[in-house]
Amino acid sequence: MPFFNVHVPKDLFSLDQRKAIADALAHSLQASFGLPPEDKFVVINEHAEGYLFLHPTYGDVDRSAGAIIISVHIPASRPMSQKRALLKEIVQRLHDNVGIRPDDVFVTLIPLPSENFSFGRGVSPFDKGDD
């Protein structure tokens, strides 16, 4: 059920590389959260020059012009150990499968109550109807 929103520089990645990014992110959920392979919800947004700004050294890293930003909406109930595992899996899989440098992966985890997720039809499978 987590949802990835990925921001990348325009024309940096081919279609096959974008598919590999989506697959790497989905596989990172399988490894860290134990989710099934079909739990894959990824949007990749390309940004032209002048629309994506990442400080090159903030946080004691060395970012290149190919740095990307990933926001992950996750259930708030996930323990910190799984969040740590997810962060590591994301970076490692993007490096191994797409060649993205670890310093070029900026990730934010956005915890949300599970009832805020709907897979479709405007219904949350986690809504207990207790309001």
LINURRA-V712363 format. One record per pair of residues at least 12 apart in sequence whose ideal C-beta (glycine too) atoms are under 8 Angstrom apart, sorted by the first residue. I is the first residue (numbers start at 0). J is the second residue. D is the distance in whole Angstrom. If there is no record, write none. Layout:
i->I j->J d->D
i->I j->J d->D
This chain:
i->0 j->34 d->8
i->0 j->38 d->6
i->0 j->40 d->8
i->0 j->74 d->7
i->0 j->113 d->8
i->0 j->116 d->5
i->0 j->118 d->7
i->1 j->28 d->6
i->1 j->32 d->7
i->1 j->34 d->8
i->1 j->38 d->7
i->1 j->40 d->7
i->1 j->71 d->6
i->1 j->72 d->6
i->1 j->73 d->5
i->1 j->74 d->7
i->2 j->40 d->5
i->2 j->41 d->8
i->2 j->42 d->8
i->2 j->71 d->7
i->2 j->72 d->4
i->2 j->116 d->8
i->3 j->21 d->8
i->3 j->24 d->5
i->3 j->40 d->7
i->3 j->41 d->4
i->3 j->42 d->7
i->3 j->69 d->6
i->3 j->70 d->7
i->3 j->71 d->6
i->4 j->42 d->5
i->4 j->44 d->7
i->4 j->69 d->7
i->4 j->70 d->4
i->4 j->71 d->8
i->4 j->72 d->8
i->5 j->20 d->6
i->5 j->24 d->7
i->5 j->41 d->7
i->5 j->42 d->7
i->5 j->43 d->5
i->5 j->44 d->7
i->5 j->67 d->6
i->5 j->68 d->7
i->5 j->69 d->5
i->5 j->70 d->8
i->6 j->44 d->5
i->6 j->46 d->6
i->6 j->51 d->6
i->6 j->67 d->6
i->6 j->68 d->4
i->6 j->69 d->8
i->7 j->20 d->8
i->7 j->43 d->6
i->7 j->44 d->7
i->7 j->45 d->6
i->7 j->46 d->7
i->7 j->51 d->8
i->7 j->67 d->5
i->8 j->45 d->7
i->8 j->46 d->6
i->8 j->48 d->8
i->8 j->51 d->6
i->8 j->64 d->7
i->8 j->65 d->6
i->8 j->66 d->8
i->8 j->67 d->8
i->9 j->45 d->4
i->9 j->46 d->6
i->9 j->47 d->5
i->9 j->48 d->7
i->10 j->45 d->7
i->11 j->45 d->8
i->11 j->65 d->6
i->12 j->43 d->8
i->12 j->97 d->7
i->16 j->97 d->6
i->17 j->43 d->5
i->19 j->96 d->5
i->19 j->97 d->5
i->20 j->41 d->8
i->20 j->43 d->6
i->20 j->93 d->7
i->20 j->96 d->8
i->20 j->97 d->6
i->20 j->99 d->8
i->21 j->39 d->7
i->21 j->41 d->4
i->21 j->43 d->7
i->22 j->39 d->8
i->22 j->96 d->7
i->23 j->89 d->7
i->23 j->92 d->4
i->23 j->93 d->5
i->23 j->95 d->8
i->23 j->96 d->5
i->23 j->97 d->6
i->24 j->39 d->8
i->24 j->41 d->5
i->24 j->69 d->7
i->24 j->89 d->6
i->24 j->92 d->8
i->24 j->93 d->8
i->25 j->38 d->7
i->25 j->39 d->4
i->25 j->41 d->7
i->26 j->88 d->8
i->26 j->92 d->6
i->27 j->85 d->6
i->27 j->88 d->4
i->27 j->89 d->5
i->27 j->92 d->5
i->28 j->85 d->7
i->30 j->84 d->7
i->30 j->88 d->5
i->31 j->81 d->6
i->31 j->84 d->4
i->31 j->85 d->4
i->31 j->87 d->8
i->31 j->88 d->5
i->32 j->77 d->7
i->32 j->81 d->6
i->32 j->85 d->7
i->51 j->68 d->7
i->53 j->66 d->5
i->53 j->68 d->7
i->53 j->105 d->6
i->60 j->102 d->4
i->61 j->102 d->5
i->62 j->102 d->6
i->62 j->103 d->6
i->62 j->105 d->8
i->63 j->100 d->6
i->63 j->102 d->8
i->63 j->103 d->6
i->65 j->99 d->7
i->65 j->100 d->7
i->65 j->103 d->5
i->66 j->102 d->8
i->66 j->103 d->4
i->66 j->104 d->8
i->66 j->105 d->6
i->67 j->99 d->7
i->67 j->103 d->6
i->67 j->104 d->6
i->67 j->105 d->7
i->68 j->105 d->5
i->68 j->106 d->8
i->68 j->107 d->8
i->69 j->89 d->7
i->69 j->104 d->7
i->69 j->105 d->7
i->69 j->106 d->5
i->69 j->107 d->7
i->70 j->106 d->8
i->70 j->107 d->5
i->70 j->109 d->6
i->71 j->85 d->7
i->71 j->89 d->8
i->71 j->106 d->7
i->71 j->107 d->7
i->71 j->108 d->5
i->71 j->109 d->7
i->72 j->109 d->5
i->72 j->111 d->6
i->72 j->116 d->8
i->73 j->85 d->8
i->73 j->108 d->6
i->73 j->109 d->7
i->73 j->110 d->6
i->73 j->111 d->7
i->74 j->110 d->7
i->74 j->111 d->7
i->74 j->112 d->8
i->74 j->113 d->5
i->74 j->116 d->7
i->75 j->110 d->4
i->75 j->111 d->6
i->75 j->112 d->6
i->75 j->113 d->7
i->76 j->113 d->6
i->77 j->110 d->7
i->82 j->108 d->6
i->85 j->108 d->7
i->86 j->106 d->6
i->86 j->108 d->7
i->89 j->104 d->7
i->89 j->106 d->6
i->90 j->104 d->5
i->90 j->106 d->8
i->113 j->125 d->4
i->114 j->126 d->5
i->114 j->127 d->7
